[in-house]
């Protein structure tokens, strides 16, 4: 079946009560807000809808809110924010880990690292590894961490992935993320806790937040997931039994875009079974 390609999402959004919306690639491009999202999401909320942003950012929710402010994303875009950073911190607290080997840029992800129960631990003393990203994502590739992962495998250390994305666009640059390191570890038999999309905990947490905001359970038929990544966003929606809208101008733009528009043939190839199927696709979110 042909996937509908739309230019305006208003008529589609009006069919739903709750939006579970990705952030990077939908609301902003890593540098600045998308004007269409700044318009469409507040319109949806003004009409009575609820928007929960679901981000694989390795930061606590308040830190993401501050980052959105810096990128000129208007506060009227969202009702609540669920982040993989918060999910990871909750898991660490529940597991009782105290000594953690840290991977990730300390300055950029300081809001996350400040929430950990103790200082950085050497790998031979650590109870687990926590990873927010590559230490130098503009100058390294995930394979740099293979010797470290081999040491961790010897002790079967749990690996807590605070950002399950494999890669992300920052402007025009595509940079590797923590998920790429976690995938290498898991491929070698290492135990990984994935703190965000596409794993069920992300949308489950977001739906719990939506239910709390609305004062009762949310019917899945009234929920639309919005995202730019098949592996994380569309798969999360499929796993939760909700519809999805693909934003093609984000992560997959080089796969499906031609001359600023979606190529239907390339889109169909990208979403060929067994890929999750969205109800529609559009270049960027717009009402």
C-alpha positions in Angstrom: 0.0 0.0 0.0 1.2 3.5 -0.8 2.2 5.6 2.2 0.4 9.0 2.1 2.7 12.0 1.7 1.2 15.1 3.2 2.2 18.7 3.4 -0.1 19.8 6.2 -0.6 17.7 9.4 -3.5 19.6 10.9 -6.3 17.3 9.6 -4.3 14.3 10.8 -3.5 15.6 14.2 -7.1 16.5 14.9 -7.9 12.8 14.9 -5.8 12.3 18.1 -5.9 13.3 21.7 -2.2 12.7 22.6 1.0 13.2 20.6 4.2 11.5 21.7 6.7 13.6 19.8 10.4 13.2 19.2 12.6 16.2 19.7 15.8 16.2 17.6 14.9 16.1 14.0 11.2 17.0 14.6 11.1 20.0 16.9 14.7 21.2 16.2 17.6 20.2 14.0 20.2 20.3 16.7 20.9 24.0 16.2 17.5 25.8 15.8 13.8 25.2 16.1 11.7 24.1 13.2 9.1 26.9 12.6 6.5 24.4 11.6 6.7 22.5 14.9 6.6 25.8 16.8 3.3 26.4 15.1 1.7 23.0 14.9 2.2 21.7 18.4 0.9 24.8 20.2 -2.2 24.7 17.8 -2.8 21.0 18.8 -2.6 21.8 22.5 -4.8 24.9 22.2 -7.5 22.7 20.7 -7.3 20.5 23.8 -4.6 18.0 22.8 -1.7 16.9 25.0 1.9 16.7 23.8 4.6 14.7 25.6 8.0 15.1 24.1 9.9 11.8 24.1 13.6 12.3 23.7 16.7 10.0 23.7 18.7 12.9 25.1 21.0 11.8 27.9 19.8 14.7 30.1 17.2 15.2 32.8 13.9 16.7 31.6 14.6 20.2 33.1 17.9 20.4 31.3 16.2 19.5 28.0 13.6 22.2 28.6 16.4 24.7 29.0 18.1 23.5 25.8 14.8 23.9 24.0 14.6 27.5 25.2 18.1 28.1 23.8 17.1 26.7 20.4 14.0 29.0 20.3 11.5 26.2 20.8 8.5 27.9 22.3 7.2 26.6 25.7 3.7 26.2 24.3 5.0 23.2 22.3 4.8 20.6 25.1 3.0 19.6 28.3 5.7 17.2 29.6 9.1 15.8 28.6 10.3 12.2 29.0 14.1 11.7 28.4 16.3 8.6 28.3 18.5 10.5 30.7 15.8 10.5 33.4 15.0 6.8 32.6 18.7 5.9 33.0 19.0 7.8 36.3 15.9 6.1 37.7 17.3 2.7 36.7 20.6 3.4 38.3 18.9 4.4 41.6 16.6 1.4 41.6 19.6 -1.0 40.9 21.6 0.6 43.7 24.7 1.2 41.6 27.3 3.4 43.3 30.5 2.9 41.3 30.0 3.7 37.7 32.5 3.9 34.8 31.4 6.9 32.7 31.6 7.3 29.0 30.5 10.7 27.5 31.5 14.3 27.4 31.5 15.6 31.0 30.9 19.2 30.2 28.0 18.7 27.7 26.3 16.1 29.8 27.1 17.6 33.2 23.4 17.7 34.1 23.2 13.9 33.8 26.5 13.1 35.5 25.7 15.4 38.4 22.7 13.1 39.1 24.9 10.0 39.5 25.4 8.6 43.0 29.2 8.9 43.0 32.4 9.9 41.1 33.8 8.2 38.0 35.1 4.7 38.9 38.0 2.8 37.2 36.8 0.0 34.9 38.3 -2.7 37.2 36.3 -1.3 40.2 33.1 -0.4 38.5 29.7 -2.1 39.1 28.4 -0.9 35.7 29.2 1.3 32.8 27.0 4.3 32.0 27.3 6.0 28.6 25.8 9.2 27.4 27.7 9.4 24.2 31.2 9.3 22.7 33.7 11.4 24.6 34.7 13.2 21.4 31.9 12.5 18.9 33.3 14.7 16.2 36.7 13.0 16.3 36.0 9.4 17.3 34.1 6.3 16.0 32.4 3.7 18.3 35.1 1.1 17.5 37.6 3.2 19.5 35.9 1.8 22.6 36.3 -1.9 21.7 39.3 -2.5 24.0 37.3 -1.0 27.0 34.3 -3.1 26.1 36.4 -6.3 26.0 37.6 -5.5 29.6 33.9 -5.0 30.6 32.9 -8.3 29.0 35.4 -10.2 31.2 33.4 -9.1 34.2 30.0 -9.1 32.5 29.5 -5.5 33.6 26.0 -4.1 32.9 26.0 -1.3 30.3 23.5 1.5 30.8 22.8 3.3 27.6 21.5 6.8 28.3 21.0 7.6 24.6 19.9 4.6 22.5 20.3 6.6 19.2 22.9 5.2 16.9 23.5 8.6 15.2 22.1 12.1 15.1 22.2 15.1 12.7 23.7 18.2 14.2 22.9 20.7 11.4 24.4 19.0 8.3 26.7 16.7 10.3 25.8 13.1 11.2 27.5 12.1 14.5 27.6 8.8 16.3 25.7 8.4 19.6 25.9 6.2 22.7 23.6 3.6 21.1 26.4 2.8 18.7 28.7 1.8 21.5 26.0 -0.1 23.3 25.2 -2.0 20.2 28.9 -3.1 19.9 28.8 -4.4 23.5 25.5 -6.2 23.1 26.7 -7.8 19.8 29.5 -9.4 21.9 27.2 -10.7 24.5 27.3 -7.8 27.0 24.2 -7.0 29.0 22.7 -3.6 28.0 20.0 -1.6 29.7 18.5 0.6 26.9 17.0 3.7 28.6 14.9 5.0 25.7 13.4 4.5 22.2 12.8 2.0 20.6 12.6 0.0 23.8 9.1 -0.2 25.5 10.1 1.7 28.6 10.2 5.0 26.7 6.6 5.1 25.3 5.3 3.3 28.4 6.7 6.1 30.5 5.4 8.8 28.1 1.9 7.2 28.2 1.9 7.1 32.0 2.8 10.8 32.0 0.0 11.5 29.5 -2.5 9.6 31.6 -1.5 11.6 34.7 -2.0 14.8 32.8 -5.4 13.7 31.5 -6.5 12.2 34.8 -7.1 8.7 33.4 -6.0 6.0 31.0 -5.3 6.9 27.4 -6.9 4.9 24.5 -4.0 3.9 22.2 -6.3 4.7 19.2 -6.1 8.4 20.3 -2.3 8.5 20.4 0.0 9.5 17.5 3.8 9.1 17.7 5.8 11.6 15.7 9.4 11.0 14.8 12.1 11.0 12.2 13.7 7.7 12.8 12.4 4.3 11.8 14.5 2.3 14.3 13.5 4.4 17.3 10.4 6.4 16.7 8.4 4.3 14.3 9.4 1.1 16.1 8.3 2.6 19.5 4.9 3.5 18.1 4.5 0.0 16.6 5.5 -1.6 19.9 3.0 0.5 21.8 0.2 -0.2 19.4 -0.2 3.5 18.3 -0.1 5.2 15.0 3.0 7.1 13.7 3.8 10.0 11.5 7.3 10.0 9.9 9.1 13.3 9.5 11.3 12.5 6.5 13.4 15.7 6.6 15.3 14.5 9.7 17.5 11.4 10.1 16.4 9.7 6.9 16.5 12.8 4.6 19.4 11.5 2.5 17.5 8.2 2.1 14.1 9.6 0.9 14.5 13.2 -0.1 15.2 14.6 -3.6 15.2 18.3 -4.5 13.6 19.2 -1.2 10.7 16.7 -1.6 10.0 13.2 -0.6 10.6 10.6 -3.4 7.6 8.2 -3.1 9.7 5.3 -4.5 12.6 5.8 -2.2 10.1 6.2 0.7 8.4 2.9 -0.1 11.8 1.2 -0.4 12.9 2.5 3.0 9.6 1.4 4.6 9.4 -2.0 2.9 8.4 -4.8 5.3 9.3 -5.6 8.0 9.9 -1.9 8.7 7.2 -0.2 10.8 4.6 1.5 8.7 3.5 5.1 9.5 0.0 6.4 8.7 1.7 9.2 6.7 5.0 11.0 6.0 5.9 14.6 5.5 9.1 16.6 5.1 8.8 18.7 8.3 6.0 19.0 10.8 3.5 21.8 9.8 -0.1 22.4 10.6 
